[in-house]
Amino acid sequence: MLHNVKDNYIISVKDHVSQFEEKSFRKLASNDFKSWPSPREETWRLSRLGFLSRKEITPIKPNLKKQISSVSKFKGSKIIRFVDGALREDLSSKLPQGASLKILGEKDSLRCFHKFKDSNLKNHPSTNVSFSCTPSIVKLTIEKDVKIKDLFEIIYEGGDDYTSVHPALYIELKDNSIITIIERFNHLSSLIMPLQLVELKKNASINSLKIFNDNQQSYNLSANCTFLSEKSNYNSFSLIKGGLFTRSETHAYLKGENCNLNLNGVYLSCKNQHHDLTTAIYHDVPNCTSKQIVRGVLGGKSTGVFQGKVRVAPDAQKTDGQQMSRAILLSENAIANAKPELEIYADDVICAHGATVGEIDDDQLFYLKSRGISEKKAKQILIRAFLKDIINESVEESIQNYVFEEAELALSEIISKEI
Amino acid sequence: MVATQETIDKVKEVSSTYKYGFVTDLEAEKAPLGLSEDIVKFISHKKKEPRWLLEWRLKAYKKWLSMEAPNWAMVDFPKINFQDIYYYSAPKTKPKLNSLDEVDPELLRTYEKLGIPIKEQEVLAGVAVDYVFDSVSVATTFREKLAKEGIIFCPISEAVQTHPDLVQKYIGSVIPISDNYYAALNSAVFTDGSFVYIPKGVKCPMELSTYFRINEQNSGQFERTLIIAEDDTYVSYLEGCTAPQRDENQLHAAVVELVAMNNAEIKYSTVQNWYPGDKDGNGGIYNFVTKRGNCIGKKSKISWTQVETGSAITWKYPSCVLKGDDSVGEFYSVAVANNAQQADTGTKMIHIGKNTKSTIISKGISAGKAQNTYRGQVQIQKNAKGSRNFTQCDSLLIGDKCGAHTVPYINQFTPHARVEHEATTSKISEDQLFYCLQRGLDTEQATSLIVNGFCKEVMKELPMEFAVEAQKLIGISLEGSVG
């Protein structure tokens, strides 16, 4: 850790929690925030935060009267809205039966805090800062055997320049429940540190889609900690396109047998954006499968990072862990980094990973050109196909078009500059 | 199949675990225990080194004092007490040797036990060998024949005297003293090693080879190898290592630097069989080695092939810096870790020049309680247009207590290049095993056969005489890991 005593943000976080008791989870969390991770720390080597310590940022004081005019993209979806990091029930929909929202008290918040602290996200800056500064931890519960048909749309917005926002959401799916959630990050803050804890009980199933589309000058350091019980399913897809610096870090703990995890993602980067998709999958028990497909398209002076780790514990036999990352560089000044990592302590497993980085495939390009398509057009077709492929595989049919449209917005900008 | 049969025979023949575990009773001249500026001066003085080299050593020593031991590797061992090591230990031989007959007969017997033909009449072996015993090079064979071609092959301490300009120019040019903790230590206290210089246009007519052995108790071996291949040359260099069986850990921190000019090719093969420690992880060699090749010239090529079966801990990343346009880097590795061994090994390919190509094939085998990690980096820099990398690393697990890990890094700074990485981890398939058992092999034989098949891609890169030895070694290393 870098000990930067002059770091103003550390001081403002301490100020923010000064009114709370010593035993409060906020105080405990803030005590652990001593510095930004140094680039010498392995997982932050490729995504450096040094810039943050020089910025004047303070944790936001949420304005609970702020009016927001953003609209839902889906007919009939249930909206949950966070403004300035605080839940705004007045701007959220009434939830269907079997689903409920609750603001956690001190005791439950502390429990939540310890779950993060017991995970490998314990030193993530968002863990310590957001537990210190979040307005409250919000819990979304889906009751046993409830299958939610409506789409849940969680919109995170608000924030101003020179502030940081700290939404914290705890999603619990009880036995046999099912839900689809779309989360959209549209903040204006300089620094965004969303926390998410997901617990899937037996046979529960979640389809999660995250779209990171914050303000062009924002830093988003999202931290997600997920626990899967027996036979549960976590199907997640992240689309990273916004912000100056976005890092989505997910740690998934497979704790029950026969559970299944998909952690797919796409990053679309241009100008001087820095996009980072970091995942860690812990196979702690036998007979689970996990699959990761990550693709990136990079233009301008952007940087893309994929760091994926699959850890198979000594007794987690019959594990199937697959990981594949591909990045296409469209510009001379773009940089792609990949670090797919396997850590395996059990012998009866099938684990594989692959990673490629390069430009658009010459053979494919030639094939299209030989059929009379211009080079420009051919490149566009290939890039779109590159993304459509993974989107179709990762998200439910009903929202595929929406995801593609969202991707297209960023993609057309990259294409117009680079091709 | 013949070689496999040999493997099986060998496994039977060697009922004890480590064949090279004997100690040779030789009088040795040692420096006082521990490390200090005086020891560095002592070593330099013993070697009658020129002023610049002493200063270079002292600079390295100061740098080393300011550095911290790296802890990022996936290996676990107690902190090394650098004051409890002898940094200089030389067999007490007559001041100058005129011929091999004058080498201490005890020493010759040691090499016989090791199965190395030290006698020059054993020309048939066709290998020129430099023997490094503890820290000092004791004999180099075939020098005259090589000298006719203009090739210099001698201990580096001798090269310092006879070709100081070459040594001064290239030493530390590939691996600077500040490169890493163990390289800095080596630069300060290195005692000997091999020096090879291939003049322009010469294809080295035979394989060059070095045999390293740590004999003294508590002694560290810090050898330094420097190979320079001028324009249009070819050289193949082999390196083998053994050490006696001892209860305490011994340190081996070597530095190997290769320089390849235009159109030069260096092939560097290693069979590393340092004492791995006993079943419970007592004793064994800590093998912390820095190896790097610099492809300076156009169309140059450096190829690393390694078979790593020994050492309690291996920490080793033979790398290539591909500076010249169209240069080629290759890395073929088999790393076997059994019992309590830990290996963290891999490579770095740094593509700087245009159209540079690199291939990485790594096969890791873990058995017993061993941990085996592949760690590699492929970096394509901005001007390395048209570069290409292919990486494949496969791990094989034998038993449910061992671990296999893969940590590749890919950093690409230009769109006009292609990097591919693939890795798999699996155990020996039941089907393969069943197939062999059905044909009358027992489990151990079958495993040995399958493992040798798994490594075949790498083995075929080894020079013939090494390939046979390597196959045997793998069989022996895995002994007792199945059934």
Interface residues (C-beta under 8 A of the other chain):
Chain A: E42 P314 D315 Q317 A327 I328 L329 L330 S331 E332 A334 I335 A336 N337 A338 K339 P340 E341 L342 E343 I344 Y345 A346 D347 D348 V349 I350 C351 A352 H353 G354 A355 T356 V357 G358 E359
Chain B: W72 M74 I380 K382 S395 L397 I398 G399 D400 K401 C402 G403 A404 H405 T406 V407 P408 Y409 I410 N411 Q412 F413 T414 P415 H416 A417 R418 V419 E420 H421 E422 A423 T424 T425 S426 K427
